[in-house]
Amino acid sequence: MGAPRRPRHEDGGGGIGAAARARYLGQLDDSEFESALQELRLTRSIWTIDLAYLMRHFGVRHRFCTQTLGVDKGYKNQSFYRKHFDTEETRVNQLFAQAKACKVLVEKRTVSVQDIQAHLAQGHVAIVLVNSGVLHCDLCSSPVKYCCFAPSGHRCFCRSPDYQGHFIVLRGYNRATSCIFYNNPAYADRMCSTSISNFEEARTSYGTDEDILFVYLDS
C-alpha cells in the first residue's frame, strides 16, 4: 500500500529515497525533484501509489502492481499505519480512483519471482514494499545485518514483531545462488543481497499488499 513516508508512509519508510535512487532516469537536479514533491504534496506520508504518480510526473514508464486497489481497512489497527490512517485513507483511495485518468498504470495482480527476474534481466529496476523486520542482508556486517534499516544512532526496530514497511530498490539477481540484489535507500553507498526465500517472505508479509512498482529505464 504505502510506507507511510514513514510507514508505508513517513520517510522512515524510504519511499522518497527509493524514488531518488531511480531518478537518474531523467537526470533531474535536486531543485526539480523537490519541486515535484511539493507539487504532488509528498511531504509526510508516502504510499506506493504516490511513487507511481511521481514516476508519471517525470514521464517515467512504470507499472504498479498490488493486491489491493485502495486502502485495506484491516490496517487501521496496525501500529505501523494507525497514526495516519484516518487522514490518509480518503487521499490514497482518491489517488487510486483517479489513476487511469491521470495515466498512472495500476494493476491488481499477483507478481511472481519469475516476473521480477524477467524485469531485472532487461536492465530495469523495481521499487518494492517490504517488511523490514523480516528482510535481512547477507552482505552487511553483523551488527548492521539485522538493523540495517535503522539510521545511525537510532534504536533498531527490526526486532519488533510488528510490521515495519520500508521501500527497497531491486537491482539484479543471481539465479545460480538464488539471491537478489537491492539498494536500501537509507544507505546510498551500499548494495545489499538476500535469498529469494527471505525476499519473498518480506515482500508478501501482511501490510505490504505485495506492492511493487516496476520502473523502466528506457523511458
Salt bridges, closest charged atoms under 4 A:
GLU10 OE2 - HIS84 NE2 2.26
ASP30 OD1 - ARG23 NH2 2.81
ASP50 OD1 - ARG91 NH1 2.83
ASP86 OD1 - LYS76 NZ 3.51
GLU88 OE1 - ARG91 NH2 2.75
GLU89 OE2 - LYS73 NZ 2.48
GLU107 OE1 - ARG63 NH1 3.79
ASP115 OD2 - ARG109 NH2 2.87
ASP138 OD1 - HIS136 ND1 3.61
GLU200 OE2 - ARG203 NE 2.38
ASP209 OD2 - ARG8 NH2 2.55
ASP211 OD2 - ARG8 NH2 3.32
ASP218 OD1 - ARG61 NH2 3.05
